[in-house]
Amino acid sequence: DAGSGVEEMEFNWDEYLEDTGATAAPHGSFKHVDTSLQNGFAPGMKLEVAVKSDQNTYWVATIITTCGQLLLLRYDGYGEDRKADFWCDIMTADLHPIGWCEQNKKILKVPEGIKEKIPDQEQFLQQVLKGASSAPANLLEGLHRGKNPLDLIAPGSRLELQNFQDSLEAWIVNVVENVGGRLQLRYEGLEDSDKFDQWIFYLDPFLHQVGWAAQQGYDLKPPLAIRSLKSEADWQEIVKKVKEEEEESSVPTDLFKDKPVIGVHSFSEGMKLEAVDPLAPFVISPATVIRVYDDKYFMIEIDDLRPERTTSQSYICHVNSAGIFPVQWSLKNGLHLSPPLGYPGQDFDWADYLKQCGAEAAPQSCFPALTSDHGFKENMKLEAVNPVDPEEVCIATVTKLKGSYLWLQLEGSKKPIPDCIVSVESMNIFPVGWCETNGYQLRPPRKAIVNKQKKIAVVQPEKQILSSRTVHDGLKNQELNSSDSVVINGKYCCPKIYFNHRCFSGPYLNKGRIAELPQSVGPGNCVLVLKEVLTLLINAAYKPSRVLRELQLDEEAAWHGHGETLKAKYKGKSYRATVEVVRTADRVADFCRKTCIKLECCPNLFGPQMVLDKCSENCSVLTKTKYTHYYGKRKNKRIGRPPGGHSNLEVAMKKPNKRRKRRKHFFVHKKKRPSTSVDNTPAGSPQGSGGEEEDDQDESELSHSLTQDRDKRKRKLRTFSFSDDENKPPSPKEIKIEVAEKLQLDSNPLEWSVSDVVRFLKSTDCAPLARIFLDQEIDGQALLLLTLPTVQECMDLKLGPAIKLCHHIERVKLAFYQQFAN
């Protein structure tokens, strides 16, 4: 009720990160989340696909990218040519595993587009299928077709959970809820009580498919905590019932193929070590191996020397269990080791303690090597399970790092708790936005950022963007073009974005810093993944503020995606700008490619396709000069406001010893001015939107002397001067461009060659300019990227001819959007 006066608490991660000045932990650091988003298909797998032009024939295709129930495919024979790539919906397309055509007497026939490249079909197939991996048959046919494997763990599904107090026992559990792979499990036989429910990620080593205990020779018994609630006869009746209903509630075995494999340990009973209690992971204490079950499992107990103790803290471990360390680990890492309860005095010494107990320390060889290659840093934010109340997922801050362990401060928990000690490989930590993506309540911080009382009903953007050609409208065609908006299960699912370190990094990005970037980011929410990718690129630049300006949203451009505020720091100044990112997976590949071109690097430098050996763009031969030659683009020589005078880039000057006030507005929007205007604002001032100093030359141009550069700048300023009659912006009366009739194109301009572009220009009144396009090798893709400022800068045209040329370019763009974009 808008008139009730009640504030609506609405937590916003972006606002919170901005307010706290913190960064989000990288998505790639959460391997279990990455695995949960995979659909069982992988790039490189092959399948047999019906040929669009002849539905009675099939041909072998390779998976390029996956996204939910969609596959990006390329028929074998097209090599590195991306133009023939097409999207297929697993649910509706005619897709089959390798060998299906032969088994069902169907025809394998080379598609028309590559017939000339494949003179001998049989020989070609033998070559491409040798050692190839086929797409899984069970995911292409039958009940599981098109389903994300994770979605097969539905409420009502049954699994087996090992007993935490006896690893040689397991009991059946029912799935109550599946939240992005995090399962709420209820012991079979306790249908009406949630008192003993467990929250466990589906890849947990202790969770298995039904029948696992019998296969291992383990006992199927309920845990001691619930065993007394029913008679032995009742429990046996439950086992009998489960076996009868096994087919109805079973979960596919291959769902657990990515589960960590438990190795062989070398612990012996009586060995001492340091350990963290998983139910209260706040301190490190001395512990003892009290039982060895077999070569995989052993039990440890937190040492307690009190004679009157009635309970013990013991739990099952395996060689890769988190929170177990060799003796002296705390001391070597400068951490406090809590003496055992009942220990005399506070000065604990391991040598004395081992002597008193008559025990030996577990040797270093018993423990796996710790990794520090994880991507987490102090003050990063993430989402984490509250160990005291596993139903709660809270905002967490990394307060300390030691090896492969994090100390997390949980914010907003119902009861305040000390910092938790968590492994970087824990399945109880998640990236920023995970709860929102999976529709689960995230505990907001106590001092939450709130959106005040809303007095106007705000219509949020539609979360399921449905195209007329998606499956939701009864898709009949088998293929989706790259322009289709795709949403999987109502979520914006972004494929993994790879950084291809070998590709040409261009003039803006520092090759050394690019090499230090992670191999990939994602998959996950499109906006979050792309925002992280762009942030990494900005930080890998020679001048982060310059790259931010290149990426910023053009105020005059059509709005096609989602605006995100990105930040950059350079020479003690902070810059912010609105950058447009796409929200749906089908547009990610095109977005990455266009962003690469904008940054003058190889179009494959980052994107959903991994470059394995050789880049399809042959970018290894490129230098900055050659790039300019191939792509017909030159950098602006003047560092300052981009041509056109528009910018939403904000620079914030740091003021010492003064707390930064909360900004009411994220960006500075200037009044629109003619595109030929000159920026007379002092560069680097808070009002300036260019924000970089006039003498801050690009690294690749340092060879020019200051005098030459100043002269060039003067000549350029004169070109744009209003006092120059020759270049004075013509009035509407002086420009007589007649509105041409609607342009109809016979072919997609994205596919135009340089000669096609030249041919088009010769058909217009700008025919004399065709020679420039030929010399600079501007093809159709480059043509569609041209704007008035770039035409003036790159072609040295006066304003009148440039406007006339851009008029024709805009006609081509309009025709492209109307005829080919969808």
C-alpha positions in Angstrom: 0.0 0.0 0.0 1.7 3.2 -1.2 -0.1 5.2 1.6 0.9 2.9 4.4 4.2 4.6 5.1 6.0 1.3 5.4 9.4 1.2 3.9 10.1 -1.6 1.5 13.4 -3.3 2.2 15.0 -4.0 -1.1 18.7 -5.1 -1.1 20.7 -4.2 -4.2 24.2 -5.7 -4.6 25.4 -3.0 -7.0 24.4 -0.2 -4.6 25.9 -2.1 -1.7 29.2 -2.7 -3.4 29.3 1.0 -4.4 28.5 2.1 -0.8 31.1 -0.2 0.8 33.7 0.4 -1.9 34.2 -3.4 -2.1 34.4 -5.8 -5.1 32.7 -9.1 -5.7 34.6 -12.3 -5.6 35.1 -13.5 -9.2 32.6 -16.0 -10.5 35.3 -18.4 -11.7 36.4 -19.0 -8.1 33.2 -21.0 -7.4 33.9 -24.2 -9.2 30.8 -26.1 -7.9 28.5 -23.3 -9.2 30.3 -23.5 -12.6 29.7 -27.2 -12.7 26.0 -26.9 -11.7 25.3 -24.7 -14.7 26.6 -27.2 -17.2 23.9 -29.0 -19.2 25.8 -32.2 -20.0 26.9 -30.9 -23.4 30.3 -29.5 -24.0 32.0 -27.5 -26.8 33.7 -29.9 -29.2 31.1 -32.7 -28.9 29.6 -33.9 -32.2 26.1 -34.9 -33.2 24.0 -35.6 -36.3 21.7 -32.8 -37.3 18.9 -32.5 -39.9 20.0 -30.2 -42.7 17.7 -27.2 -42.9 17.4 -27.1 -46.7 16.6 -30.8 -46.8 14.9 -32.2 -43.7 15.3 -35.8 -45.0 19.1 -35.6 -44.8 21.5 -35.1 -41.9 25.1 -34.0 -41.4 27.6 -34.0 -38.6 27.8 -30.8 -36.5 30.1 -29.6 -33.7 28.9 -27.9 -30.5 30.5 -24.4 -30.3 28.7 -23.1 -27.2 26.0 -24.2 -24.8 23.5 -22.2 -22.9 20.7 -24.1 -21.1 18.7 -26.1 -23.5 20.3 -24.2 -26.5 23.3 -25.3 -28.5 25.3 -23.2 -30.9 26.3 -25.5 -33.7 28.5 -25.5 -36.8 28.3 -28.1 -39.6 31.6 -29.9 -40.0 33.4 -28.6 -43.1 32.9 -24.9 -42.4 36.3 -24.8 -40.6 36.7 -21.5 -38.7 33.9 -19.8 -40.6 31.4 -18.5 -38.0 28.9 -17.1 -40.4 27.2 -20.5 -40.7 26.8 -21.0 -37.0 23.2 -21.6 -35.8 21.4 -22.1 -32.5 19.3 -25.2 -31.9 16.8 -25.9 -29.2 17.4 -29.5 -27.9 13.7 -29.8 -27.1 12.5 -29.2 -30.7 15.4 -29.7 -33.1 16.1 -32.9 -35.0 19.3 -33.8 -33.1 20.9 -37.2 -32.6 24.1 -38.8 -31.3 26.8 -39.9 -33.7 25.9 -43.2 -35.3 22.1 -42.6 -35.2 21.7 -42.2 -39.0 23.5 -45.5 -39.6 21.4 -47.4 -37.1 18.1 -45.9 -38.4 19.0 -46.0 -42.1 18.9 -42.2 -42.5 21.0 -40.3 -45.1 24.1 -38.4 -44.2 24.7 -35.8 -46.9 27.0 -32.8 -47.2 25.0 -29.5 -47.0 25.0 -27.4 -50.2 27.1 -24.6 -48.7 30.2 -26.8 -48.3 29.7 -29.4 -51.0 32.7 -28.1 -53.0 35.0 -28.3 -50.0 34.2 -32.0 -49.4 34.8 -34.1 -52.6 35.0 -37.4 -50.7 32.3 -37.6 -48.0 33.3 -41.0 -46.6 36.9 -40.0 -46.2 36.0 -36.7 -44.6 33.7 -38.3 -42.0 36.4 -40.8 -41.1 38.8 -38.0 -40.5 36.5 -35.7 -38.4 35.0 -38.5 -36.4 38.3 -40.2 -35.5 38.6 -39.8 -31.7 35.6 -37.5 -31.6 33.2 -37.3 -28.6 29.5 -37.8 -29.3 26.9 -35.8 -27.5 25.2 -37.9 -24.8 22.4 -40.0 -26.2 20.3 -39.8 -23.0 20.2 -36.0 -23.2 19.1 -36.0 -26.8 16.4 -38.7 -26.5 13.8 -39.9 -24.0 12.4 -38.2 -20.9 15.6 -36.3 -20.1 15.8 -34.6 -23.4 16.6 -30.9 -23.2 16.6 -30.8 -19.4 19.4 -29.4 -17.4 20.7 -32.4 -15.5 20.5 -30.4 -12.3 16.7 -29.9 -12.8 16.3 -33.7 -12.7 16.8 -33.5 -8.9 13.2 -32.4 -8.4 11.2 -32.4 -5.1 10.3 -35.9 -4.3 13.5 -37.4 -5.8 15.4 -39.8 -3.5 19.1 -40.0 -2.7 21.3 -41.7 -0.2 23.3 -39.7 2.4 26.2 -41.1 4.3 26.0 -41.0 8.0 28.2 -38.2 9.4 28.9 -40.3 12.5 29.6 -43.6 10.7 30.8 -43.4 7.1 30.0 -47.1 6.6 26.3 -46.4 6.9 23.9 -44.4 4.8 20.2 -43.6 4.8 17.6 -42.6 2.2 16.7 -38.9 1.9 14.0 -37.1 0.1 14.6 -33.8 -1.8 12.3 -31.1 -0.4 13.7 -28.2 -2.4 16.4 -27.7 -5.0 17.9 -24.2 -5.0 20.5 -24.1 -7.8 21.9 -27.4 -6.7 21.7 -26.7 -3.0 19.3 -29.4 -1.7 17.1 -29.4 1.3 17.0 -33.1 2.3 14.6 -34.9 4.7 15.3 -38.4 6.0 12.9 -41.0 4.6 10.4 -41.8 7.3 10.2 -38.2 8.7 7.9 -36.8 6.1 6.0 -34.5 8.6 9.0 -33.1 10.4 11.8 -30.7 9.3 13.6 -30.9 12.6 16.4 -33.1 11.1 16.5 -31.6 7.6 20.0 -31.2 6.0 21.0 -28.6 3.5 23.7 -30.1 1.2 25.1 -29.2 -2.3 24.4 -32.0 -4.8 28.1 -32.5 -5.5 28.9 -33.2 -1.8 31.1 -36.4 -1.6 28.7 -37.8 1.0 25.6 -37.7 -1.2 24.8 -40.6 -3.6 22.2 -42.1 -5.8 19.9 -44.7 -4.3 21.5 -48.1 -4.3 25.0 -46.8 -3.6 25.3 -48.3 -0.1 24.4 -51.8 -1.3 27.0 -51.5 -4.1 29.7 -50.5 -1.6 28.7 -53.2 0.9 27.7 -50.5 3.4 24.7 -50.7 5.8 21.4 -48.9 5.0 20.5 -47.6 8.4 18.9 -44.4 9.7 21.3 -42.1 11.7 21.4 -42.6 15.5 19.6 -39.2 16.0 16.4 -40.5 14.4 16.7 -44.3 14.8 14.7 -44.4 18.1 11.7 -42.6 16.4 10.5 -45.8 14.7 10.8 -49.6 15.3 13.3 -51.7 13.4 10.3 -53.3 11.5 9.1 -49.8 10.5 12.5 -48.9 9.1 12.7 -52.2 7.1 9.2 -51.5 5.7 10.5 -48.1 4.5 13.5 -49.7 2.7 11.1 -52.1 1.0 8.8 -49.3 -0.1 11.8 -47.3 -1.5 13.0 -50.2 -3.6 9.5 -50.7 -5.1 9.3 -47.0 -6.1 13.0 -46.7 -7.1 12.3 -46.1 -10.8 9.8 -43.3 -10.1 12.0 -41.3 -7.8 15.5 -42.2 -8.9 18.1 -39.6 -10.1 20.3 -40.4 -13.1 23.7 -41.8 -12.1 25.6 -39.6 -14.5 24.5 -36.5 -12.6 27.2 -37.3 -10.1 30.0 -37.8 -12.6 31.6 -34.4 -11.7 31.6 -35.2 -8.0 35.0 -35.0 -6.3 36.6 -38.4 -6.1 37.7 -39.5 -2.6 41.3 -40.6 -2.5 43.2 -43.0 -0.2 44.4 -41.6 3.1 47.3 -42.6 5.3 46.1 -41.6 8.8 46.3 -43.9 11.8 44.4 -44.0 15.0 45.9 -41.8 17.7 47.5 -39.3 15.4 47.2 -35.6 16.4 46.4 -32.7 14.1 44.8 -29.3 14.0 41.2 -29.1 13.0 38.1 -26.9 12.6 34.8 -28.1 13.8 32.6 -27.9 10.7 29.5 -27.2 12.8 31.2 -24.3 14.6 34.1 -23.2 12.2 35.3 -20.3 14.2 38.5 -21.6 15.9 41.3 -24.0 15.1 41.9 -26.6 17.9 44.0 -29.7 18.5 42.3 -32.9 17.4 42.8 -36.7 17.4 42.1 -39.4 14.8 40.0 -41.8 17.0 38.9 -44.3 14.4 39.9 -45.5 10.9 37.1 -47.1 9.0 38.9 -48.0 5.8 41.4 -46.5 3.3 38.9 -43.7 2.5 37.3 -42.6 5.8 38.4 -41.9 9.3 36.9 -40.1 12.3 38.5 -37.2 14.2 37.5 -35.7 17.5 38.2 -32.2 18.8 40.4 -32.7 21.9 38.5 -32.0 25.3 40.5 -32.7 28.5 37.6 -31.9 30.9 37.0 -35.0 33.1 33.3 -34.1 33.5 32.5 -33.8 29.7 29.4 -35.7 28.5 29.5 -35.0 24.8 32.2 -35.0 22.1 32.8 -33.1 18.9 33.6 -35.8 16.4 33.0 -36.2 12.7 33.9 -38.2 9.6 36.7 -37.1 7.4 38.5 -38.1 4.2 41.8 -37.1 2.7 40.4 -34.0 1.0 38.2 -32.9 3.9 38.4 -29.2 4.6 39.5 -27.9 8.0 42.2 -30.4 8.9 45.8 -29.3 9.2 49.2 -30.7 10.3 50.5 -29.8 13.7 52.1 -26.3 13.9 50.1 -25.1 10.9 48.5 -22.3 12.9 51.9 -21.2 14.3 53.5 -21.1 10.9 50.6 -19.0 9.5 50.6 -16.6 12.5 47.2 -17.8 13.7 45.8 -18.5 17.1 45.4 -22.1 18.1 42.8 -22.6 20.8 44.0 -25.0 23.5 41.8 -28.0 24.3 39.1 -27.3 26.8 40.4 -28.2 30.3 44.0 -27.5 29.2 46.0 -26.0 32.1 47.1 -22.5 31.2 46.8 -20.5 28.0 50.3 -21.0 26.6 49.8 -24.1 24.5 52.9 -25.9 23.2 52.6 -28.8 20.8 55.8 -30.5 21.8 54.8 -30.6 25.5 51.3 -31.6 24.6 52.4 -34.6 22.4 54.7 -35.7 25.1 51.9 -35.5 27.8 49.6 -37.5 25.5 52.2 -40.0 24.4 51.0 -39.4 20.8 52.5 -38.6 17.5 51.7 -35.9 15.0 50.2 -36.8 11.7 53.0 -36.4 9.1 52.8 -33.7 6.5 52.4 -36.4 3.8 48.9 -37.2 5.2 47.6 -33.8 4.0 47.0 -32.6 0.5 49.0 -29.6 -0.8 47.1 -26.3 -0.3 46.5 -24.1 -3.3 46.6 -20.3 -3.3 45.4 -20.0 -6.9 41.8 -19.2 -6.3 41.1 -15.6 -7.1 39.8 -14.5 -3.6 41.2 -11.4 -2.0 40.6 -9.6 1.3 37.5 -7.4 1.4 35.8 -9.2 -1.4 32.1 -9.9 -1.1 30.2 -13.1 -1.7 27.2 -15.1 -0.4 27.8 -17.8 2.2 25.8 -20.3 4.3 25.5 -19.6 8.0 27.1 -22.8 9.6 25.0 -22.2 12.7 21.7 -22.0 10.7 22.3 -23.7 7.3 18.9 -22.4 6.0 20.4 -18.9 6.1 22.5 -17.5 3.2 24.2 -14.3 4.2 26.3 -11.6 2.7 29.9 -12.4 3.5 33.2 -10.4 3.5 36.6 -12.0 3.2 38.5 -10.6 6.3 41.6 -12.8 6.1 43.3 -15.3 3.7 45.7 -18.1 4.6 46.6 -20.5 1.8 43.4 -22.0 0.5 41.3 -20.8 3.5 39.1 -17.8 3.9 37.9 -16.0 7.1 34.4 -14.8 6.4 32.4 -12.2 8.3 28.7 -12.9 7.9 26.5 -9.9 7.8 22.8 -9.9 8.6 22.7 -13.3 10.3 19.8 -13.6 12.9 22.4 -14.1 15.6 25.8 -12.5 15.3 28.6 -15.0 15.0 32.5 -14.8 14.8 34.3 -15.0 11.5 33.9 -18.4 9.9 36.9 -20.4 8.6 36.0 -21.8 5.1 37.9 -23.6 2.4 38.0 -21.8 -1.0 36.6 -25.1 -2.4 33.6 -25.1 0.0 30.3 -25.8 -1.5 28.6 -23.5 1.0 29.9 -20.3 -0.6 28.4 -18.6 -3.7 29.1 -15.7 -6.0 27.3 -12.3 -5.6 23.8 -12.6 -7.1 23.5 -16.4 -6.7 20.5 -16.1 -4.3 18.7 -13.6 -6.6 19.3 -15.8 -9.7 17.9 -18.9 -7.9 15.0 -17.1 -6.2 16.3 -17.7 -2.7 16.2 -15.2 0.2 19.6 -13.5 0.9 19.9 -12.2 4.4 20.6 -8.4 3.9 23.0 -6.5 6.1 21.6 -4.9 9.2 22.3 -1.5 7.8 20.7 -2.3 4.5 20.4 0.1 1.6 16.7 0.7 1.2 14.7 2.1 -1.6 12.3 4.5 0.2 8.6 4.2 0.1 7.4 3.8 -3.5 4.5 6.1 -4.4 4.5 5.1 -8.1 4.0 1.6 -9.4 7.2 0.7 -11.3 6.9 -1.9 -14.0 10.1 -3.9 -14.0 11.6 -5.2 -17.2 10.0 -8.4 -18.3 12.3 -11.2 -17.1 11.3 -13.7 -19.7 11.9 -12.0 -23.0 10.2 -14.3 -25.5 10.8 -14.1 -29.2 8.3 -15.1 -31.7 10.7 -17.9 -32.7 11.5 -19.4 -29.3 10.2 -22.7 -28.0 7.7 -20.9 -25.7 5.7 -19.9 -28.8 5.8 -23.4 -30.2 9.0 -23.1 -32.2 8.6 -25.1 -35.4 11.9 -24.1 -37.0 14.9 -25.9 -35.7 17.3 -23.0 -35.6 17.5 -19.7 -33.8 19.3 -16.8 -35.2 21.7 -14.9 -33.1 19.1 -12.0 -32.8 16.6 -14.2 -30.9 16.2 -13.3 -27.2 16.8 -16.4 -25.2 15.9 -17.1 -21.6 16.4 -20.4 -19.9 13.9 -21.2 -17.1 13.3 -17.5 -16.6 17.0 -16.9 -15.9 19.5 -14.9 -17.9 22.1 -17.7 -18.5 25.4 -16.5 -19.8 27.9 -19.0 -21.3 31.4 -19.1 -20.0 33.5 -16.2 -21.3 37.1 -17.1 -22.2 40.1 -14.8 -22.2 42.2 -16.0 -25.2 45.6 -14.8 -24.0 47.4 -15.5 -27.3 45.2 -13.2 -29.3 46.3 -9.6 -30.3 45.6 -7.3 -27.4 45.6 -4.0 -29.4 46.8 -0.5 -28.4 44.7 0.0 -25.3 45.2 -3.2 -23.3 48.5 -4.2 -21.6 49.5 -7.6 -22.9 51.2 -8.5 -19.7 48.1 -7.8 -17.6 45.9 -9.6 -20.1 48.1 -12.7 -19.6 47.4 -12.5 -15.8 43.6 -12.6 -16.3 41.8 -15.8 -15.4 41.2 -18.3 -18.2 37.5 -17.8 -18.1 34.6 -16.1 -16.2 31.1 -17.5 -15.7 28.8 -19.0 -16.7 26.0 -17.3 -14.8 23.8 -14.2 -14.9 24.6 -12.3 -18.2 24.7 -8.9 -16.6 26.9 -9.9 -13.7 29.3 -12.0 -15.9 29.8 -9.3 -18.5 30.2 -6.7 -15.9 33.0 -8.7 -14.3 34.6 -9.3 -17.7 34.6 -5.6 -18.6 35.9 -4.7 -15.2 38.9 -7.1 -15.7 39.6 -5.5 -19.1 39.5 -2.0 -17.7 42.0 -2.9 -15.0 44.2 -4.6 -17.6 44.5 -1.4 -19.7 47.5 0.9 -20.0 45.1 3.7 -19.1 41.9 2.3 -17.5 40.1 5.6 -17.8 40.6 5.6 -21.6 39.2 2.1 -22.0 36.3 3.1 -19.8 35.6 6.0 -22.1 35.8 3.7 -25.2 33.2 1.4 -23.6 30.8 4.0 -22.3 27.3 4.2 -23.5 26.8 6.7 -26.3 23.9 9.1 -25.3 22.6 9.2 -28.9 22.8 5.4 -29.4 19.7 3.3 -29.4 19.2 1.5 -26.1 19.3 -2.3 -26.7 20.6 -3.8 -23.4 21.2 -2.9 -19.7 23.1 0.0 -18.3 25.8 -0.8 -15.7 28.0 1.6 -13.9 31.7 0.7 -14.2 34.6 2.3 -12.5 38.3 3.0 -13.3 41.2 4.5 -11.4 44.1 6.3 -13.1 46.7 8.6 -11.8 44.9 9.1 -8.5 41.6 9.9 -10.0 38.4 7.8 -10.1 36.3 7.6 -13.2 32.8 6.2 -13.6 30.6 5.7 -16.7 27.5 3.9 -17.8 28.3 1.0 -20.0 25.7 -1.0 -21.9 25.7 -4.8 -21.5 23.4 -7.4 -23.0 21.0 -9.3 -20.8 20.4 -12.5 -22.8 22.8 -15.3 -23.8 22.0 -15.2 -27.5 23.5 -11.7 -27.8 26.7 -12.4 -25.7 28.9 -13.6 -28.6 28.0 -10.5 -30.7 28.5 -8.2 -27.7 32.0 -9.6 -27.0 33.0 -9.4 -30.7 31.8 -5.8 -31.0 33.5 -4.8 -27.8 36.8 -6.3 -29.0 36.5 -4.3 -32.2 35.8 -1.2 -30.2 39.0 -1.7 -28.2 40.9 -2.4 -31.4 42.0 -5.9 -30.3 41.5 -9.3 -31.9 37.7 -10.0 -32.2 38.5 -13.3 -30.4 40.4 -11.8 -27.5 37.5 -12.6 -25.2 34.1 -14.3 -25.8 32.2 -17.6 -25.4 34.6 -19.5 -27.8 38.0 -20.7 -26.6 40.8 -20.3 -29.0 42.8 -23.5 -28.7 45.7 -23.4 -31.2 45.3 -20.9 -33.9 43.0 -17.9 -33.9 40.6 -17.8 -36.8 41.4 -14.1 -37.3 45.1 -14.9 -37.8 45.8 -12.1 -35.3 49.3 -13.3 -34.5 50.6 -11.3 -37.5 48.9 -8.1 -36.4 50.6 -5.0 -35.0 48.9 -1.8 -34.2 49.7 -0.5 -37.7 48.5 -3.6 -39.4 45.3 -3.5 -37.4 44.6 -0.1 -38.6 45.2 -1.3 -42.2 42.9 -4.3 -41.8 40.1 -2.7 -39.9 40.1 0.8 -41.4 40.2 2.6 -38.0 42.7 5.0 -36.5 43.0 6.2 -32.9 42.2 9.8 -32.0 45.4 11.7 -31.6 43.9 14.1 -29.0 43.4 12.6 -25.6 40.3 14.2 -24.1 36.6 14.2 -24.9 35.7 11.7 -27.6 34.7 13.2 -31.0 31.1 14.4 -30.7 31.5 16.1 -27.3 29.2 13.7 -25.5 30.2 11.7 -22.5 28.7 10.3 -19.4 32.2 9.6 -17.9 32.5 11.1 -14.4 35.8 11.8 -12.7 35.9 12.0 -8.9 38.8 13.7 -7.2 39.9 12.1 -3.9 39.8 14.3 -0.9 42.1 13.2 2.0 40.7 12.7 5.5 37.1 13.3 4.4 34.5 10.6 4.2 33.1 10.2 0.7 29.5 11.3 0.6 26.9 9.1 -0.9 26.3 10.3 -4.5 22.8 11.0 -5.5 23.6 10.4 -9.2 25.9 7.8 -10.6 26.8 9.7 -13.7 27.0 13.2 -15.1 24.9 13.8 -18.2 25.9 16.9 -20.2 23.5 18.8 -22.3 23.6 17.6 -25.9 25.6 19.8 -28.2 26.4 19.7 -31.9 28.7 16.9 -32.7 31.3 19.4 -34.0 31.6 21.3 -30.8 34.9 21.6 -28.9 35.4 20.6 -25.3 36.7 23.7 -23.6 36.4 22.3 -20.1 39.7 21.9 -18.3 40.6 18.3 -18.6 40.7 16.4 -15.3 38.3 18.8 -13.6 35.3 17.2 -11.8 33.0 18.7 -14.4 35.0 17.5 -17.3 33.7 14.4 -18.9 37.0 13.5 -20.6 38.8 13.5 -17.3 42.4 12.9 -18.6 45.1 15.4 -18.9 45.8 17.1 -22.2 49.5 16.0 -22.1 48.6 12.4 -21.2 49.8 10.8 -24.5 49.0 7.3 -25.5 51.9 5.0 -24.9 52.1 4.0 -28.6 52.5 7.7 -29.6 55.4 8.7 -27.3 57.7 8.9 -30.3 56.1 12.1 -31.5 57.7 15.2 -30.1 55.6 17.6 -28.0 56.0 20.3 -30.6 54.6 18.2 -33.4 51.7 17.0 -31.2 50.8 20.6 -30.3 50.8 21.6 -33.9 48.6 18.7 -34.9 46.2 19.6 -32.0 46.0 23.2 -33.2 45.2 22.0 -36.8 42.6 19.7 -35.4 41.0 22.4 -33.3 40.9 24.7 -36.4 39.1 22.0 -38.3 36.3 22.1 -35.7 36.3 25.8 -35.2 33.1 27.7 -35.7 34.9 30.8 -36.9 36.2 28.9 -39.9 33.8 29.7 -42.7 34.9 26.6 -44.7 34.0 24.3 -41.9 31.1 26.2 -40.4 28.2 23.9 -39.7 25.8 24.5 -42.6 22.3 25.7 -41.7 19.3 23.6 -42.7 18.8 25.9 -45.8 22.4 25.1 -47.0 22.1 21.4 -46.7 19.7 20.0 -49.3 19.6 16.3 -48.8 16.4 14.9 -50.2 14.8 12.1 -48.3 15.5 9.1 -50.3 13.1 6.3 -50.7 13.4 3.3 -48.4 16.5 1.3 -49.2 15.9 -2.4 -50.1 19.0 -4.6 -49.8 19.6 -7.8 -51.8 22.1 -9.1 -49.2 23.0 -8.8 -45.6 25.5 -5.9 -45.3 27.3 -7.8 -42.5 28.5 -10.2 -45.2 29.5 -7.5 -47.7 33.1 -7.6 -48.9 35.1 -4.4 -49.6 34.1 -4.5 -53.3 30.4 -4.8 -52.3 30.8 -1.6 -50.2 32.5 0.2 -53.0 29.8 -0.9 -55.5 27.1 0.5 -53.2 28.8 3.8 -52.8 29.3 4.2 -56.5 25.5 3.9 -56.8 25.1 7.0 -54.7 26.0 10.7 -55.0 29.1 9.9 -52.8 30.7 7.9 -55.6 34.0 9.9 -55.5 34.5 8.7 -52.0 34.5 5.0 -53.0 38.3 5.1 -53.5 38.9 5.9 -49.8 36.8 2.9 -48.8 38.8 0.7 -51.2 42.1 2.0 -49.9 41.2 1.5 -46.3 39.6 -1.9 -47.0 36.3 -1.1 -45.3 34.0 -4.1 -45.6 30.3 -4.4 -44.5 30.9 -4.9 -40.8 33.2 -1.9 -40.7 30.7 0.2 -42.7 28.0 -0.4 -40.1 30.3 0.8 -37.3 31.0 4.1 -39.0 29.7 7.3 -37.4 30.0 11.0 -38.3 33.0 11.6 -35.9 34.9 8.6 -37.2 34.2 9.4 -40.8 35.6 12.9 -40.3 38.6 11.7 -38.4 39.5 8.7 -40.5 38.8 10.1 -43.9 39.7 13.7 -43.3 36.4 14.9 -44.8 34.9 18.3 -44.4 31.6 18.5 -42.5 29.3 18.8 -45.6 30.6 15.7 -47.5 30.8 13.7 -44.2 27.1 14.4 -43.4 26.1 13.4 -46.9 28.1 10.1 -46.7 26.7 9.3 -43.2 23.2 9.8 -44.6 23.8 6.8 -46.9 25.4 4.8 -44.2 22.4 5.4 -41.9 20.1 4.2 -44.8 22.1 1.0 -44.9 21.9 0.6 -41.1 18.2 1.1 -41.2 17.7 -1.4 -44.0 19.9 -3.9 -42.1 17.8 -3.6 -38.9 14.5 -3.9 -40.8 15.5 -6.7 -43.2 18.1 -8.8 -41.5 18.5 -8.0 -37.7 15.6 -10.3 -36.6 
